[in-house]
Amino acid sequence: MELYHNNMSVCAQKVRLVLAEKGLKPLEHHLNLRAGEATTPQYLKLNPNGVIPTLIDHGRVIIESTVICEYLDDAYPDIALRPPAPADRALMRLWTRLPDAGLHQACGITSFAIAFRQQMLAQPRAEIERQLAEKPDPQVRENLRATIELGLDAPQVRKALADYRRAIGRMAQQLESTTWLAGSGYSLADAALLPYVCRLEQLGLGWLWSGAHRSIAGWLERSKARANYAGIRDYLDPKYLELMQRASAECGSRLRELLTA
């Protein structure tokens, strides 16, 4: 088994959570996304979308993080990560589709608007244009350009923050009545959403689950206490954490204004 991934990628993190839960240790290939290693001809043969992660198991290539997690639970069922009850399993699937339905995009926009744009702006203009040119979708490319240039004032940021806040509210409401997102047991739902909540925490936005959303704090504590949290913890890059902490402190008042509007 082989895994092509990136240490700080939320999509890679959720796959590593599932791998760690099942005690699976693939041969890892870490890709430097800023250097374009996910868009080399060699990698595109494995994953034509030019994104990570990509899993290879018994010679079969599996792409898309949500699909990879489902595959791992099918192929290695001894430690099951899907609830036995059909209704709980349906609830699990509603949660696992949330990133693909918009939360992942909101996470990317939020992360770039607050912190990652600083990395981009420190590069020569030609390098910024090279990285933008790697985005095949022109709308995605122009949205990223605006986020890099305008930060929190980019037009798509307000919606991204609202989508993120709405997702946190939905999770908090669920966790007021259940220990985990899909019932009494840890499942693919929790693995799917944990990286997105951790990213908010890293961006200095943990205050979002104070007060009415405090059930998130308990869930986050329980999730971090699990052994499989190593799939996130052991890969965190101190330089990225410092960047996110510093950047969020610099724009903290503006963030609160946008998130409480």
N, C-alpha and C positions, 0 to 999 in steps of 0.2 A: 504494500500500500504506500502511495506517495501523496503528499499534499503540497500544492503550490499556494502560497499564502503571503500575507503581510502581517507584521506584528501588531499594528495599530488598527487595522481594518475591522470595522464592526461585523462585516459579513464573515471574515475569517474567524473572528472571535467566537461567533455562535457555533461554527462548525467545530472549532477546537474544544468548546464546552462539551459537545456531544461525544467527540472522540475521547476526551478525558473521562467522561462519565462511564464510558464503556471499556475503559482501560486499553484503548487502541493507540498505538504509537507509530504513526506512519513516518517514512522518510520525508523530511521537510525540505522544501525549497523556498527560501524567503526571497520575495521579489521587491525590489526598490521601485515603487510606483512613480516617484518623482523623476527617476532616471529613464522611465519608459520601458521597464523590463516586462510589463504586462502586454506590450504591443509589439514585441519583436516577432519576426516571421516564425521563429521556432515555437514561441508560446501560442501564437494565434492558431497554429495547427492543432493545439490541444483545446483551446478555448477561443473560438472565432469572435466572441464578444469582447475580448481583450480586458477582462475583469478577473478578479480573484474572489474566492478560491476556486481551485480545480482539484478534484480528487481522482486518483487512478487506483483502482482496486481490481486485482486479478486481470490486469490488462484493459479493463473497461474504464473509459473516461467519463466522469460525472461532473457536470457543471451546474451553477446556480446554487447558492448556499441553502435555500429552503429545500430544494430537491435533494441536495447532498445529505442534509439531516434526515430526511424521510428515508433515503436509501440506506443510511447507516442503521436506522432502526429496523428496517426490513432485513438487512443482511446480517446484522448482529443482534438478534432479539433477546439474548439471555438477560440483558438489563434493559427492560422495556421503557421507552420514553413516551409512549402514547397510552392514555388512560384506557382501562378495559371497558368502561361504560360508553355506549354509543353517543349519548348526549354530551358527556365530558370530552369525548374525542372530537366531536363537532366543534365544541367550544375551543379546544386546542387549535383546531385548524383555522378558526376565525382569528386567533391571536397570531399564528405563524404567518398568515397572509398580510398582516398589518404593515410590516416593513415594505413588502412589495407593492402595497396599495398606496404608498406615499410617505411613510415614516422614514424610509431610508433616504429618500430625496430631501426631506426636511432636515435630517441629520447632516447630510453633506453640505447643504446650504448654510446651516447654522454653524457648523465647524469651520467652514471657509470664511464666513463673514466675520466671525469673532477672532479666529487664530490663524488658520492655515494660509490666509491671504498674505500674512506677513512674510511667510517663507517664500511665497511666489514673488512678492514685490522686491525682495532682496536679490532676485536673479536678474540677469540682463534681459532686456525686452525681447530679444530674439528667442531666448529660452522659454519665456512665458508663451510666446506665440507658437513655439514648437509643441508645447504641452497642450495648448488649446486646440491645435490642429489635429491632435490625436483623438479628439472627441468627434465621432462620426455624425452625431445628431446636431444639426445647426442650432436648434433651440437650446439644447443642453450647453453647447459651446458658448453661446451668447449670454446665457444666464450665469455661467461660470465667470465669464469676462466681467460682467457687471458686478458680481460678488467680489471679485478680486479688486476691482477698481474703486468700488463705492462702499464696501464693507456692509455695515448694518443699514446703510441708506439705500442699498440696492432694492429694487422694487419687489423682488420675490422673497425677501427676508421676512417681512411681516407675516406673510402667509405661512412660511415655513415654521416660524416660532409659534404661530397659532395652532398649526397642525400638531406640533410637538406637545404643546400644552394640553391640547384636547386628548391626545393619546395617554398622557400621564393621568388625566382625570378619569378616563375609562378604566385604566389599570387600577387606580386607587379604589374606584367603586367596586370592582370585582374582588379586590383583596380585602375589602371590609367583611366579606362573607366567606371567603375561602383562603386556605393557607397558601396555595399556589394558584397560578392563573387559570388552570383548567381543573381545579378541584383540590383534593386532599394530597395529591402526589405531584412531585416535580416532573415536568414533562418538556417536550419540545417547545411548548409555548414559552416557558420560562427561559430556556436557552436562547430562544429567538429574540426576546425583548431585553434581556439583561444587558447586552452590549450597548444598547441605545440609552438606557438609563445611566449606565456607567459613564457614557460620553457626556451626558448632561452634568454629572457630578464633576468630571474632569474639567469641564468648562466653567465651573463655579456656579452652577445653577441648581445645586442641591436644595436651595430654599424653595424650589417649586413643590416639593413634597412635604413642606411643613404645613401646619394647620389642617385644613380639610383633607389633604392628601397624605397624611402621615402614615397610612397603611403601606405606602411605597417604601418608607424607611425600614419597616420591619421586614418586608420581603427582600429588600436589598441586603440587609444584614444576614438573613437566613441564606440567601444565595451565595454571599461571599464566604460563609462558614463552610460551605460544601467543598469537598476535595476537588471537584471538577472546576472550581473557580481558577485553578492553576492555568486553565486554558486562556484566561485573560491576564491574571496577575503576573505569571512568569514571562510574559512577552511585552509588558509595558515598557515604553522607551522614555527614560527620564527627561530627555531633551524635549520630547513632545509634551509631556506632562507640565514641564516648566513653562513652555511656550503658552499652553492653554491657560494655565493659572495666571500668568502675567498679563496675557491679552484680555482675559475676562475681567481682571481687576481694573484695567485701563478703561473699559467701556461698561463697567457695571451699572452705572446710573442709567445709561441709555438702554441697556438690556431690560432693566426693571420697568422702564417707561414703556417699552414695546410689549413686554409680556403682561403688563397689568392694564394695558389700554382697553 
